[in-house]
Amino acid sequence: MSAFKSDFLRIMSERGFIHQISDDAGLDQLFAKETVTAYVGYDATATSLHIGNLISATMLYWLQETGHRPIALMGGGTSMIGDPSFRDDQRKLLTPEAIATNIDGIKRIFGRILRFGDGAGDAIMVNNADWLMKLNYVEFLRDVGRHFSVNRMLTFDSVKLRLEREQSLSFLEFNYMILQGYDFVELSRRYGCRLQMGGSDQWGNIINGVDLGHRMGTPQLYALTTPLLTTSSGAKMGKSAKGAVWLNGDLYSPYDFWQYWRNTEDADVTRKTFEEGALAETLPTVEVGKADLQSGVGILSLFVTAGLAASNGEARRHIQGGAVRLNDQSVSDDRRLVTLQDLGPEQVVKLSLGKKKHVLVRPV
């Protein structure tokens, strides 16, 4: 993937948010020369989004922060069917009343993330029920359905996996990708939308929309997907003992939300700090006199200074319990002195208590 010139794609690339782009050079040029309208679609299957939606919501935030226009598309129409992508069975069908309630809950989240209004850079929220629920089925098949190849749709992983497992894929679900593709065309016509973003599991559906736009005479459309938020085992992240980790506080309290990340396995988060031994810029830092380190500071008192122990005695017990590490190396000697020779390439010393508490010591 090339080095991006546009602010939005450069920031997304730096943050590791880009998995695939249909035409990276073309999209980068588009972002560099004009205000781009882009969207992410959210089906209203619950009254809240969950942490798996955080990446795409953050992308909409940065889209707006870099001077472009985000669209949060509520799937009031597609939620009547449900996205079958990578599912083992059909989603439970929701009533229009339940969908409307769910959309109201999701709107509360976006009100904290995006700035909505009528200005050129203001975000807009639309509902695909506005056009999908008004479609004439025969006309839709003639004007839109004829552009889709069933042979090609059967090759998409989301469909192929269901069929290979001999699991039922209803005709209702099979139509979902056609409706999602048509959403892109409608948003292009109504709002000048040029880009659809989503998780990597939506690549096939999004590309369908790009191809459909080409066949139906829209300007060039683009696709961008993000990596999925997964654990080290490859499973989607976002489940806890209490169920899904929701973004609405009335479904998942702020304390439980904090606890979820606090208790997440080290292999699943902050890879550079925990797996590679590198130092994250966000770790807390304490300053110690360079002269003191030159003569040597006791490991016990340094842990107290760093706030990792309340007393030398507590620090000693942590060492005896095997919980203390210095620059990711276990410490067994409670009389160990920390000196300038312990400074790493970043000119700091890393103190660790257990797997989750880390402090950097910087000489001044």
GUMINU-145175 format. One line per field, with one value per residue (C-alpha): z, x, y; residue number from 0. Coordinates in nm, 4 decimals. Example, Ala and Ser with C-alpha at 12.3 -4.5 7.8 and 13.67 -1.06 7.14 Angstrom:
2
zz: c(0.7800  0.7140)
xx: c(1.2300  1.3670)
yy: c(-0.4500  -0.1060)
nr: c(0  1)
This chain:
364
zz: c(0.0000  -0.1064  0.1180  0.1316  0.0622  0.1935  0.5664  0.6190  0.4569  0.6074  0.9590  0.8979  0.7694  1.0616  1.3061  1.1344  1.0339  0.6686  0.5558  0.1887  -0.0553  -0.3979  -0.5574  -0.3063  -0.5481  -0.6880  -0.3468  -0.2097  -0.5016  -0.4460  -0.0765  -0.1599  -0.4072  -0.2711  0.0214  0.0189  0.1485  0.2875  0.4868  0.7152  0.7499  1.0829  1.1057  1.4005  1.5607  1.9160  2.1030  2.1091  1.9061  2.0589  2.0736  1.7388  1.5843  1.7469  1.4586  1.1922  1.4183  1.4826  1.1080  1.0649  1.3415  1.1687  0.8352  0.9804  1.1655  0.8380  0.6635  0.4986  0.5405  0.7177  0.6773  0.9488  0.7649  0.9820  0.8366  0.9049  0.5843  0.5783  0.9470  0.8319  0.6742  0.8660  0.7355  0.6894  0.6588  0.8352  1.0444  1.1010  1.1043  1.0089  1.2285  1.4256  1.2269  1.3972  1.3912  1.2568  1.6107  1.7530  1.4748  1.5426  1.9138  1.8304  1.5969  1.8714  2.0985  1.8322  1.7583  2.1161  2.0557  1.7349  1.9018  2.1129  1.8209  1.5252  1.4720  1.2911  1.1054  0.7658  0.6951  0.4253  0.6781  0.9140  0.9538  0.8446  0.9597  0.7148  0.7188  0.4235  0.4982  0.3255  -0.0121  0.0445  0.1891  -0.1154  -0.3814  -0.6355  -0.6367  -1.0086  -1.1073  -0.8612  -1.0101  -1.3613  -1.2907  -1.0185  -0.9791  -1.3392  -1.2624  -1.0048  -1.0998  -0.8821  -0.9863  -0.8432  -0.5294  -0.4533  -0.4443  -0.1579  0.1628  0.3645  0.1376  0.0518  0.4153  0.4850  0.1819  0.2512  0.6021  0.4494  0.6569  0.5286  0.3487  0.2857  -0.0272  0.2060  0.3336  -0.0147  -0.1121  0.1630  -0.0438  -0.3300  -0.0984  0.0570  -0.2888  -0.3827  -0.0679  -0.2064  -0.5339  -0.3550  -0.1270  -0.4290  -0.6058  -0.3032  -0.1240  -0.3654  -0.1530  -0.3064  -0.0419  0.1698  0.4707  0.6932  0.8522  0.6389  0.6508  0.4456  0.1533  -0.0826  -0.0047  -0.0472  -0.3762  -0.4974  -0.4429  -0.6267  -0.9257  -0.9186  -0.9209  -1.2291  -1.4085  -1.3080  -1.4097  -1.0793  -1.0524  -0.9554  -0.6148  -0.3696  -0.0979  0.2192  0.4891  0.8319  1.0188  1.2473  1.6206  1.7177  1.9954  1.9453  1.8610  1.5707  1.7335  1.7169  2.0285  2.2225  2.4410  2.8204  3.0945  3.0775  2.7003  2.4380  2.5407  2.4494  2.4024  2.5776  2.9518  3.0373  2.8770  2.9908  3.2742  3.2388  3.5215  3.3485  3.0242  3.1995  3.3669  3.0320  2.8940  3.2285  3.2290  2.8601  2.7956  2.7259  2.3960  2.2751  2.3410  2.3332  2.1373  2.1246  2.5016  2.6024  2.3177  2.1618  2.4750  2.3140  2.5055  2.4492  2.4589  2.6736  2.9684  3.2865  3.3497  3.6632  3.6687  3.8778  3.9164  3.6758  3.9553  4.1689  3.8883  3.8313  4.1853  4.1809  4.3179  4.5062  4.3206  4.6273  4.6680  4.2917  4.2902  4.5718  4.3818  4.0724  4.2712  4.2089  4.5796  4.8969  5.0880  5.0540  5.2344  4.9819  4.6943  4.8510  4.8755  4.5074  4.4203  4.6336  4.4527  4.1121  4.0051  3.9459  3.6140  3.5073  3.1327  3.0889  3.2790  3.6044  3.9225  4.2082  4.4084  4.6360  4.6797  4.3055  4.2163  3.9082  3.7348  3.4144  3.2585  3.2770  3.0386  2.7153  2.3638  2.4496  2.7496  3.0010  3.2428  3.2330  3.5625  3.5577  3.8323  3.7081  3.3537  3.3561  3.5554  3.3884  3.4609  3.2799  3.4768  3.2979  3.4204  3.4513)
xx: c(0.0000  0.1454  0.2323  -0.0793  -0.0852  -0.4356  -0.4755  -0.7557  -0.5917  -0.2544  -0.4028  -0.5967  -0.2849  -0.0729  -0.3310  -0.3536  -0.7162  -0.6801  -0.7219  -0.8211  -0.8918  -1.0429  -0.8183  -0.5794  -0.4170  -0.7508  -0.9106  -0.6072  -0.6231  -0.9956  -0.9432  -0.6589  -0.8559  -1.2126  -1.4468  -1.5434  -1.8684  -1.8336  -2.0543  -2.0690  -2.3887  -2.5175  -2.8030  -3.0317  -3.0151  -2.9841  -3.0364  -2.6616  -2.3476  -2.0747  -1.6967  -1.6673  -1.8172  -1.5631  -1.3156  -1.5674  -1.7209  -1.3719  -1.3106  -1.6213  -1.4910  -1.1544  -1.3272  -1.5050  -1.1964  -1.0008  -1.2637  -1.4869  -1.8519  -1.9533  -2.2831  -2.4021  -2.6467  -2.9085  -3.0271  -3.3954  -3.4686  -3.1863  -3.2495  -3.5788  -3.3648  -3.0373  -2.6835  -2.5954  -2.2209  -2.0167  -2.3145  -2.4093  -2.7818  -3.0417  -3.0796  -3.3995  -3.6426  -3.7230  -4.0466  -4.0501  -4.1217  -3.8167  -3.5971  -3.7146  -3.6347  -3.2895  -3.2143  -3.3040  -3.0486  -2.7757  -2.8391  -2.7395  -2.3929  -2.3303  -2.4428  -2.1255  -1.8962  -2.0013  -2.1182  -2.4525  -2.6023  -2.6664  -2.3152  -2.0836  -1.8741  -2.1542  -2.2377  -2.5732  -2.7700  -3.0020  -3.2156  -3.2188  -3.5832  -3.6519  -3.5891  -3.5851  -3.9360  -4.0733  -3.9252  -4.1455  -4.0158  -4.0530  -3.9014  -3.6167  -3.5401  -3.5428  -3.3426  -3.1032  -3.1145  -3.0090  -2.6659  -2.5822  -2.4239  -2.5397  -2.2261  -2.0095  -2.2203  -2.1721  -1.7942  -1.8078  -1.6676  -1.9727  -2.1938  -1.9502  -1.8841  -2.2545  -2.2941  -1.9781  -2.1086  -2.4427  -2.6123  -2.9291  -2.9008  -3.2470  -3.3439  -3.4294  -3.0699  -2.9276  -3.0970  -2.9155  -2.6035  -2.8159  -2.9885  -2.6575  -2.5125  -2.8175  -2.7745  -2.4412  -2.6033  -2.8831  -2.6376  -2.4300  -2.7340  -2.8824  -2.5715  -2.2809  -2.1338  -1.8191  -1.6865  -1.8263  -1.6279  -1.6750  -1.5115  -1.3095  -1.5924  -1.7999  -1.5549  -1.7681  -2.0845  -1.9097  -1.7459  -2.0911  -2.1978  -1.8939  -1.9663  -2.3378  -2.2645  -2.0455  -2.3220  -2.5892  -2.3953  -2.2736  -1.9354  -1.6472  -1.7203  -1.4640  -1.4396  -1.2298  -1.2325  -1.0721  -0.9247  -1.1759  -1.1340  -1.0313  -0.8580  -0.5244  -0.7180  -0.8929  -1.2365  -1.4253  -1.3605  -1.6540  -1.7903  -1.7721  -1.9236  -2.2230  -2.2578  -2.1725  -1.9641  -2.2078  -2.1237  -2.4395  -2.3900  -2.7399  -2.6616  -2.2995  -2.1877  -1.8767  -1.7180  -1.7821  -1.6506  -1.3267  -1.3030  -1.3403  -1.0280  -0.8505  -0.9006  -0.8321  -0.5503  -0.2153  -0.1861  -0.4996  -0.3992  -0.0967  0.1135  0.4282  0.4367  0.3514  0.4756  0.7648  0.8909  0.8785  0.7611  0.4231  0.4173  0.1051  0.2658  0.2897  0.6316  0.8156  1.1351  1.4389  1.7551  2.0282  2.2836  2.0832  2.0760  2.4459  2.5166  2.2323  1.8758  1.7424  1.4744  1.2478  1.2519  1.2203  0.8996  0.7652  0.8620  0.6871  0.3698  0.3805  0.4159  0.3161  0.6317  0.9647  0.8158  0.5331  0.7793  0.9922  0.6903  0.6152  0.9729  0.9479  0.6248  0.7910  0.5746  0.8468  1.0223  1.2840  1.2943  1.0789  1.3295  1.2265  1.3874  1.4642  1.7171  1.5472  1.8845  1.9159  2.0358  1.8972  2.1603  2.2143  2.3365  1.9784  1.8538  1.7203  1.7472  1.4626  1.6657  1.4102  1.3808  1.0618  0.9245  0.6496  0.4340  0.2517  0.1215  -0.0810  0.0994  0.3888  0.5747  0.8653  1.1500  1.3172  1.6396  1.6407)
yy: c(0.0000  0.3321  0.6248  0.8386  1.2124  1.2831  1.3480  1.0989  0.7968  0.8801  0.8897  0.5692  0.3950  0.5147  0.3796  0.0421  0.0931  -0.0065  -0.3667  -0.3298  -0.0470  -0.1016  0.1662  0.3206  0.5690  0.6842  0.7245  0.9074  1.1509  1.2034  1.2834  1.5211  1.7312  1.7518  1.7021  1.3362  1.1937  0.8416  0.6099  0.3097  0.1087  -0.0216  -0.2671  -0.2009  -0.5449  -0.4061  -0.0796  -0.0177  -0.0664  -0.2841  -0.2596  -0.4365  -0.1209  0.1102  0.1011  0.2016  0.4685  0.6053  0.6175  0.8312  1.0583  1.1059  1.1518  1.4529  1.5794  1.5879  1.7994  1.5405  1.4426  1.1206  0.9412  0.7042  0.4811  0.3162  -0.0135  0.0253  -0.1652  -0.4215  -0.5006  -0.6495  -0.9263  -0.9380  -0.9705  -1.3415  -1.2741  -1.5453  -1.6598  -2.0225  -1.9570  -1.6982  -1.3919  -1.3511  -1.1380  -0.8073  -0.6111  -0.2529  -0.1310  -0.3111  -0.1750  0.1814  0.1406  0.0055  0.2966  0.5450  0.3788  0.3806  0.7502  0.8339  0.6898  0.8814  1.2019  1.1727  1.0898  1.3075  1.6652  1.6623  1.9559  2.1147  2.2420  2.1061  1.9161  1.8167  1.4503  1.3183  1.0171  0.8468  0.5334  0.2953  0.2191  0.5525  0.3873  0.0117  -0.0024  0.1795  -0.0490  -0.2234  -0.5798  -0.6514  -0.3191  -0.3744  -0.7159  -0.5705  -0.2547  -0.3729  -0.7504  -0.8117  -0.6650  -0.9342  -1.2668  -1.5549  -1.7453  -1.4652  -1.4238  -1.7941  -1.7421  -1.4899  -1.6391  -1.5346  -1.7454  -2.0221  -2.1122  -2.1606  -2.3845  -2.5857  -2.6580  -2.7584  -2.4907  -2.3321  -1.9959  -1.8601  -1.6687  -1.3804  -1.3642  -1.4096  -1.0836  -0.8921  -0.8284  -0.6940  -0.4473  -0.3369  -0.2786  -0.0757  0.1363  0.2577  0.3602  0.5475  0.7303  0.8253  0.9680  1.1430  1.2715  1.2377  0.9557  0.8067  0.5682  0.2873  0.1697  -0.1325  -0.4352  -0.6744  -0.9285  -0.6805  -0.6624  -0.8712  -0.6764  -0.3408  -0.4399  -0.5414  -0.1810  -0.0454  -0.2704  -0.1928  0.1800  0.1356  -0.0547  0.1981  0.5091  0.6599  0.8323  0.6028  0.4490  0.3158  0.0505  0.0567  -0.2080  -0.2249  -0.5213  -0.6866  -0.6426  -0.9943  -1.1814  -1.3571  -1.6750  -1.5003  -1.4817  -1.1521  -0.9459  -0.8101  -1.0878  -1.0970  -1.3091  -1.0742  -1.1017  -0.8389  -0.5375  -0.2604  0.1071  0.2328  0.2668  0.1449  -0.1921  -0.2191  0.0052  0.2262  0.0283  -0.3058  -0.1556  -0.0558  -0.3940  -0.5724  -0.4065  -0.4348  -0.8119  -0.8725  -1.1177  -0.9541  -1.1422  -0.9655  -0.5987  -0.3638  -0.6125  -0.3982  -0.3598  -0.7146  -0.9348  -0.7480  -0.5762  -0.2314  0.0724  0.2324  0.6104  0.5986  0.4172  0.6285  0.7809  0.8923  1.0979  1.0110  1.2135  1.1091  1.1411  0.8981  0.6404  0.6903  0.5738  0.3218  0.3175  0.0162  -0.1777  -0.1688  0.2088  0.2563  0.0523  0.2698  0.5868  0.4513  0.3877  0.0128  -0.0645  0.1204  0.0259  -0.1481  -0.4459  -0.4754  -0.4460  -0.7210  -0.9510  -0.8894  -0.9889  -1.3016  -1.3850  -1.3539  -1.0602  -0.7994  -0.7399  -0.4886  -0.4217  -0.7352  -0.9507  -1.1166  -0.9797  -1.2218  -1.0155  -0.7599  -0.5832  -0.5212  -0.1696  0.0079  0.2206  0.4148  0.0907  -0.0382  0.2315  0.0906  0.2385  0.4778  0.6011  0.4757  0.1857  -0.0190  -0.1464  -0.4101  -0.5562  -0.8623  -0.8591  -0.5408  -0.2710  -0.0914  0.2330  0.3971  0.5566  0.8460  1.0124  1.3927)
nr: c(0  1  2  3  4  5  6  7  8  9  10  11  12  13  14  15  16  17  18  19  20  21  22  23  24  25  26  27  28  29  30  31  32  33  34  35  36  37  38  39  40  41  42  43  44  45  46  47  48  49  50  51  52  53  54  55  56  57  58  59  60  61  62  63  64  65  66  67  68  69  70  71  72  73  74  75  76  77  78  79  80  81  82  83  84  85  86  87  88  89  90  91  92  93  94  95  96  97  98  99  100  101  102  103  104  105  106  107  108  109  110  111  112  113  114  115  116  117  118  119  120  121  122  123  124  125  126  127  128  129  130  131  132  133  134  135  136  137  138  139  140  141  142  143  144  145  146  147  148  149  150  151  152  153  154  155  156  157  158  159  160  161  162  163  164  165  166  167  168  169  170  171  172  173  174  175  176  177  178  179  180  181  182  183  184  185  186  187  188  189  190  191  192  193  194  195  196  197  198  199  200  201  202  203  204  205  206  207  208  209  210  211  212  213  214  215  216  217  218  219  220  221  222  223  224  225  226  227  228  229  230  231  232  233  234  235  236  237  238  239  240  241  242  243  244  245  246  247  248  249  250  251  252  253  254  255  256  257  258  259  260  261  262  263  264  265  266  267  268  269  270  271  272  273  274  275  276  277  278  279  280  281  282  283  284  285  286  287  288  289  290  291  292  293  294  295  296  297  298  299  300  301  302  303  304  305  306  307  308  309  310  311  312  313  314  315  316  317  318  319  320  321  322  323  324  325  326  327  328  329  330  331  332  333  334  335  336  337  338  339  340  341  342  343  344  345  346  347  348  349  350  351  352  353  354  355  356  357  358  359  360  361  362  363)
